[in-house]
Structures are given as C-alpha cells and as structure tokens.
Amino acid sequence: MVTVRTVHTAELDPATRRAARDLLFEVFGAEMTEEDWTHCLGGLHVLAHEGAELIGHAAVVQRRLSSGGRILRVGYVEGVVVRADHRRRGVGGRLMAEAERIVYAAYDLGALGASEEGIPFYLSRGWLPWTGPTWALGPQGRMRTAEEDGGIYLFGGGRELDPSADLTLLEWREGEVW
C-alpha cells in the first residue's frame, strides 16, 4: 500500500533526506546535480512510500515572480519523481494532488519548470504553459532566460495573468535559475 505524507525539510530525518536525494539522482541520472537537490530544500516535501521504501517525491518551495506589475508569492514545485517501477499507478497524481493543495492553501499560484516527458501530465492536471518571455533578477540585474521560454507552467491564481507577458523570477540561485 502506498502512503503519502508531507514534511518540512527541517523535519526530515537524515535517512529520509538521503533517500529522497538518492531517488532524484536515480530517476534523473546525469541531468540531476547537487544544486538541483538544494533547490528542493527549505520547503515542504511530499513523500510517497510503499512500506518503508520511498518511491516518490515532490517539493514545494516559496519563490517570488513578477508579471504585469504584480509581485506574486509562488509555491514552486521541484523534484517531482516516481521510481520507474512504480510509474503509471497513480503515485505521481497523488504527489501532485498534495503539492497542488499546498499551493492553493498558501500561495498566490503554483509554478514549475516542466520536462518534455512531464508536460502531458501537468497539462492534464490543469497546469498552463507560460507563453511569454522569461527573465530572472540576477547579480547583474534583470537577465533574459530564453532557454526557459515555453517550459514554465503555472497553476491556480495565474489565470488572471496575461501568459504572453514577461515573467520575471525575483530570486537568483546557483545552477538552474528556474
């Protein structure tokens, strides 16, 4: 039986924290970096277990975006994975249902950077692509992030925004900015 629970990074015991990190590296392979893992920390982790074994993970961390003259508190979803041998059994849906519940309860909207493989899944759940240009506020000021164009998806309160307008991430971080 699969169980899903939510825990803050500060409450993760060392073994579960290590298991979550290892799961992300196992599923994403060479695409995963230590910086990517640190992007999952500092917020809430949605963990799927089958018995004592961790089989799925998603994190919701707070970030800020700006568009149309508005500053938005965003529940940014990171590190969504389901172990390969447990896919297509509803585990990802359960992880995202909890992540989306957190977004609705605590943030103006949700956002994530979708992989090509994940796009159909997120679209089926009501996530909408941002079609306008993306930017990030970095050490040298506002910087264009054209490589992210078309890959950022919003959920919830973003429906009142113009998805063809500029979208600016207001916090810089090492590694993948978005």
Backbone torsions as a table, in degrees:
resi	resn	phi	psi	omega
1	MET	NA	135.4	-179.9
2	VAL	-91.5	130.6	174.6
3	THR	-117.0	147.4	179.1
4	VAL	-123.7	131.3	176.3
5	ARG	-137.7	158.6	-179.6
6	THR	-118.4	134.2	-178.2
7	VAL	-146.2	142.7	177.0
8	HIS	-75.1	151.3	178.3
9	THR	-50.2	-41.4	-177.7
10	ALA	-63.3	-20.7	-177.6
11	GLU	-102.8	2.2	177.3
12	LEU	-72.9	126.1	174.5
13	ASP	-72.4	156.8	-175.4
14	PRO	-55.4	-38.3	-178.3
15	ALA	-67.2	-42.0	179.6
16	THR	-69.3	-40.2	177.2
17	ARG	-60.1	-45.0	178.8
18	ARG	-64.7	-41.6	179.4
19	ALA	-63.3	-40.0	178.7
20	ALA	-64.6	-46.6	177.7
21	ARG	-59.5	-48.2	-178.9
22	ASP	-61.5	-38.6	179.1
23	LEU	-63.0	-43.8	178.3
24	LEU	-61.3	-43.3	179.5
25	PHE	-67.2	-36.6	178.4
26	GLU	-63.6	-46.7	-174.7
27	VAL	-76.0	-44.2	-175.8
28	PHE	-86.8	-16.0	177.7
29	GLY	59.6	-135.2	-175.1
30	ALA	-65.7	-17.1	178.0
31	GLU	-71.8	-21.2	-176.8
32	MET	-86.5	137.3	177.2
33	THR	-126.7	166.2	175.0
34	GLU	-60.7	-36.5	177.6
35	GLU	-63.0	-40.5	177.1
36	ASP	-59.4	-42.0	179.2
37	TRP	-62.2	-44.1	-178.9
38	THR	-64.3	-25.1	177.2
39	HIS	-66.7	-20.4	178.6
40	CYS	-82.7	-11.7	-172.5
41	LEU	-91.8	153.5	175.4
42	GLY	98.8	2.1	179.1
43	GLY	-133.5	-144.6	-178.6
44	LEU	-101.4	139.4	176.6
45	HIS	-109.8	130.1	173.4
46	VAL	-101.4	118.5	-172.3
47	LEU	-117.7	130.3	175.8
48	ALA	-108.7	125.6	178.7
49	HIS	-119.2	144.7	165.1
50	GLU	-115.2	108.6	-169.6
51	GLY	63.3	-129.4	179.5
52	ALA	-90.6	-3.6	-173.7
53	GLU	-92.3	128.5	175.9
54	LEU	-76.2	122.1	-178.5
55	ILE	-119.2	-9.0	179.8
56	GLY	-155.3	152.9	-177.3
57	HIS	-150.8	144.1	167.1
58	ALA	-149.0	148.2	177.2
59	ALA	-125.6	147.6	173.8
60	VAL	-123.1	115.9	179.1
61	VAL	-119.9	150.9	-179.2
62	GLN	-82.4	133.5	173.6
63	ARG	-139.7	171.3	177.7
64	ARG	-125.1	136.4	176.1
65	LEU	-122.9	157.2	176.0
66	SER	-130.8	135.4	174.1
67	SER	-159.6	140.9	176.8
68	GLY	58.1	33.5	179.3
69	GLY	78.4	7.3	-180.0
70	ARG	-109.4	143.5	171.1
71	ILE	-104.0	126.9	-174.0
72	LEU	-120.1	133.8	170.7
73	ARG	-82.1	124.0	-171.3
74	VAL	-121.4	135.2	167.7
75	GLY	-86.2	101.7	-175.7
76	TYR	-90.3	123.5	-176.0
77	VAL	-91.3	126.2	-177.0
78	GLU	-127.7	156.9	167.3
79	GLY	57.7	43.7	178.5
80	VAL	-82.8	113.8	-180.0
81	VAL	-144.1	149.5	169.6
82	VAL	-132.3	131.3	178.7
83	ARG	-53.8	140.2	-171.9
84	ALA	-52.7	-41.2	-176.7
85	ASP	-78.5	4.0	177.2
86	HIS	-120.9	9.5	-180.0
87	ARG	-75.6	159.7	178.7
88	ARG	65.2	27.8	177.8
89	ARG	-123.9	10.8	177.9
90	GLY	91.3	-0.2	-178.1
91	VAL	-65.9	-45.6	178.6
92	GLY	-60.3	-39.8	177.6
93	GLY	-62.9	-39.3	178.5
94	ARG	-68.7	-40.0	176.8
95	LEU	-60.9	-47.7	-177.3
96	MET	-70.4	-33.5	176.9
97	ALA	-59.5	-41.5	178.7
98	GLU	-71.2	-41.5	177.3
99	ALA	-60.8	-42.0	179.1
100	GLU	-67.5	-36.0	175.4
101	ARG	-60.5	-43.8	178.5
102	ILE	-61.8	-45.1	179.0
103	VAL	-57.8	-50.6	-179.3
104	TYR	-60.2	-38.9	-175.0
105	ALA	-77.1	-27.7	-167.7
106	ALA	-125.6	-10.5	-171.5
107	TYR	-132.7	163.7	174.7
108	ASP	-66.9	-36.0	178.9
109	LEU	-166.5	170.8	175.6
110	GLY	-106.6	154.3	176.0
111	ALA	-146.6	154.8	174.4
112	LEU	-160.6	158.1	171.1
113	GLY	-98.9	117.2	-173.5
114	ALA	-93.8	139.4	169.8
115	SER	-78.0	160.6	177.2
116	GLU	-55.9	-41.6	-179.3
117	GLU	-65.2	-32.9	-176.5
118	GLY	-83.3	-17.3	-173.8
119	ILE	-54.7	-50.1	179.9
120	PRO	-59.0	-38.0	178.7
121	PHE	-62.1	-48.9	-178.0
122	TYR	-67.5	-40.3	177.2
123	LEU	-60.0	-40.7	-179.2
124	SER	-65.3	-19.6	-179.3
125	ARG	-97.2	1.7	177.7
126	GLY	96.4	6.2	174.6
127	TRP	-73.0	139.3	-176.5
128	LEU	-115.3	138.2	179.6
129	PRO	-73.4	143.0	172.1
130	TRP	-87.0	119.4	-174.8
131	THR	-95.9	-12.9	-179.1
132	GLY	-83.0	177.4	-179.8
133	PRO	-70.6	145.2	178.7
134	THR	-107.8	149.8	-177.7
135	TRP	-141.0	166.2	172.2
136	ALA	-142.4	142.5	175.7
137	LEU	-85.9	110.5	-175.0
138	GLY	-116.0	-172.7	-178.6
139	PRO	-59.4	-28.8	179.3
140	GLN	-100.2	15.0	-179.1
141	GLY	103.3	-160.3	-177.4
142	ARG	-72.1	125.5	-176.0
143	MET	-125.1	139.1	179.0
144	ARG	-71.4	137.9	177.1
145	THR	-122.9	60.2	-174.3
146	ALA	-57.9	-29.4	-179.9
147	GLU	-64.2	-17.0	178.9
148	GLU	-94.2	-10.8	-179.4
149	ASP	-55.0	130.5	179.3
150	GLY	84.1	-8.8	-177.5
151	GLY	-107.7	-0.1	179.3
152	ILE	-99.7	132.1	-178.2
153	TYR	-122.3	141.9	-180.0
154	LEU	-117.8	155.1	-177.2
155	PHE	-140.9	135.0	174.4
156	GLY	91.2	-124.5	-172.6
157	GLY	-61.1	-8.7	-179.5
158	GLY	-68.2	-10.2	-177.8
159	ARG	-64.1	-22.9	180.0
160	GLU	-86.3	-2.9	177.4
161	LEU	-90.5	156.8	174.4
162	ASP	-86.1	107.6	-174.8
163	PRO	-68.8	-5.2	176.7
164	SER	-96.7	-4.6	-179.9
165	ALA	-80.2	174.6	174.7
166	ASP	-67.0	144.4	174.1
167	LEU	-127.4	122.3	-176.1
168	THR	-118.8	126.8	173.1
169	LEU	-82.3	126.3	-172.2
170	LEU	-94.5	1.1	177.8
171	GLU	-125.8	126.4	177.4
172	TRP	-85.2	147.9	173.3
173	ARG	-148.6	158.6	179.0
174	GLU	-69.7	153.7	179.8
175	GLY	78.5	-143.5	178.9
176	GLU	-67.8	116.4	-175.8
177	VAL	-64.6	-44.7	179.2
178	TRP	-84.8	NA	NA
